[in-house]
Amino acid sequence: MAWVFKAVHEEMNRTVALKMIRPEVRDDAKALERFEYTAKLQARIKHPNIVFVYDFFKEEFSGATRHFLIEEFVDGSSLDDLIRKKNISAEKALQICREVLIGLEAAHKQGVVHR
């Protein structure tokens, strides 16, 4: 649905993750609505196990509206990469699962359900 870039927010002098809707999704009203809705929900959650949302905005470029989301940058491998490379111990996998569940619990307490 979106490209993710590692970027520097110059005014805040911090590394961020910049998500930009892919061109093939730009005309899908439901996908754009879901992207914006998800960004707003995520921005409500304040928890160390949930990626922090700094900003969501739309810009006009060459007659097309582009949707952007600026989030906290989390350095490291994705869980998918770790699993595919079989580069994760059972103990580490359990630790990650625990942290994910703690984040989900925080979201649920704030009325947000992950789909």
C-alpha positions as CSV (number, residue, x, y, z in Angstrom):
1,M,0.0,0.0,0.0
2,A,2.8,2.4,0.8
3,W,6.5,2.9,0.3
4,V,8.6,3.4,3.4
5,F,11.7,5.6,3.4
6,K,14.2,6.4,6.0
7,A,14.4,10.2,6.1
8,V,15.6,13.1,8.2
9,H,13.0,15.6,9.5
10,E,15.2,18.7,9.2
11,E,13.2,21.0,11.5
12,M,13.1,18.4,14.3
13,N,16.7,17.1,13.5
14,R,15.6,13.4,13.8
15,T,15.5,10.3,11.7
16,V,12.0,9.3,10.8
17,A,10.1,6.7,8.7
18,L,8.3,8.5,5.8
19,K,5.4,6.5,4.3
20,M,4.0,7.5,1.0
21,I,1.1,5.9,-0.7
22,R,2.1,4.0,-3.9
23,P,0.9,5.3,-7.2
24,E,-1.2,2.2,-7.9
25,V,-3.2,2.9,-4.8
26,R,-3.6,6.6,-5.2
27,D,-7.0,6.4,-6.9
28,D,-8.4,3.8,-4.5
29,A,-10.7,5.9,-2.3
30,K,-11.2,3.1,0.2
31,A,-7.4,2.4,0.6
32,L,-6.7,6.2,1.0
33,E,-9.5,6.4,3.6
34,R,-8.1,3.4,5.5
35,F,-4.5,4.9,5.4
36,E,-5.7,8.1,6.9
37,Y,-8.0,6.5,9.4
38,T,-5.2,4.1,10.5
39,A,-2.8,7.0,10.9
40,K,-5.3,8.9,13.1
41,L,-5.9,5.9,15.3
42,Q,-2.2,5.1,15.6
43,A,-1.5,8.8,16.6
44,R,-3.9,8.4,19.5
45,I,-1.8,5.7,21.1
46,K,1.0,6.7,23.4
47,H,3.1,3.6,24.3
48,P,6.7,2.6,23.9
49,N,5.7,-0.5,22.0
50,I,3.7,1.4,19.4
51,V,5.4,3.4,16.7
52,F,4.8,7.1,17.3
53,V,3.1,9.1,14.6
54,Y,4.6,12.6,14.1
55,D,2.4,13.8,11.3
56,F,0.0,12.9,8.5
57,F,-0.5,15.2,5.5
58,K,-1.5,15.5,1.9
59,E,0.3,17.4,-0.8
60,E,-0.5,18.2,-4.5
61,F,2.1,17.1,-7.0
62,S,1.5,17.3,-10.7
63,G,-2.3,17.4,-10.3
64,A,-2.4,14.4,-8.0
65,T,-2.8,14.3,-4.2
66,R,-0.1,12.4,-2.4
67,H,-0.7,11.0,1.1
68,F,2.2,10.9,3.6
69,L,2.7,9.6,7.1
70,I,5.7,10.5,9.2
71,E,6.5,8.0,12.0
72,E,9.1,7.2,14.5
73,F,12.0,5.4,12.8
74,V,12.7,1.9,14.3
75,D,16.1,0.6,13.4
76,G,16.6,-3.1,12.9
77,S,15.3,-6.2,11.0
78,S,11.7,-6.9,10.6
79,L,10.3,-9.9,12.4
80,D,9.5,-11.4,8.9
81,D,13.2,-11.1,8.0
82,L,14.3,-12.7,11.3
83,I,11.9,-15.6,10.8
84,R,12.8,-16.2,7.1
85,K,16.5,-16.2,7.9
86,K,16.0,-18.5,10.9
87,N,18.1,-16.0,12.8
88,I,16.0,-15.9,15.9
89,S,16.1,-18.1,19.1
90,A,12.9,-19.3,20.7
91,E,13.7,-17.1,23.7
92,K,14.0,-14.0,21.5
93,A,10.8,-14.9,19.6
94,L,9.0,-15.2,22.9
95,Q,10.4,-11.8,24.1
96,I,9.2,-10.2,20.8
97,C,5.8,-11.8,21.1
98,R,5.5,-10.5,24.7
99,E,6.4,-6.9,23.6
100,V,3.9,-7.1,20.7
101,L,1.1,-8.3,23.0
102,I,1.9,-5.5,25.5
103,G,1.6,-3.0,22.7
104,L,-1.7,-4.5,21.5
105,E,-3.0,-4.4,25.1
106,A,-2.2,-0.7,25.2
107,A,-4.0,-0.1,21.9
108,H,-7.1,-2.1,23.1
109,K,-7.2,0.0,26.4
110,Q,-7.4,3.1,24.2
111,G,-10.2,1.6,22.1
112,V,-8.1,0.6,19.1
113,V,-8.3,-2.9,17.7
114,H,-5.6,-4.0,15.2
115,R,-7.0,-5.7,12.1
